[in-house]
C-alpha cells in the first residue's frame, strides 16, 4: 500500500471546480483548503488505481497550477500495491 500527501495549488477563480475534481479521484481525501487556492490532500492506493497514478493525475486537472508531493510511504505488506502493478 502506498500513501502520499500533496499540496495542490489551484487558480483562485476555479476553487469549486478543482474541489469537485479532487473529490472525484479514487483514494483522495481533502484535509484542508485555503482561500488563496491551496488544497492539502492525501492519496492512497485503491483496488482500482495506485496512489502514484492518482498523484500524477493531479497535474492534469483543469484549474490546477501545480501539485507538489510532500510525503510518501510504501509498505507492500499492507495492501493493494502488488495487484495494481501486476505482481
Secondary structure, DSSP 8 states (H G I E B T S, - for coil): -EEEEEEEEE-GGGHHHHHHHHHTSTTEEEEEE-TTSEEEEEEE--SSS-HHHHHHHHTTSTTEEEEEEEEEEE-GGGSSHHHHTT-
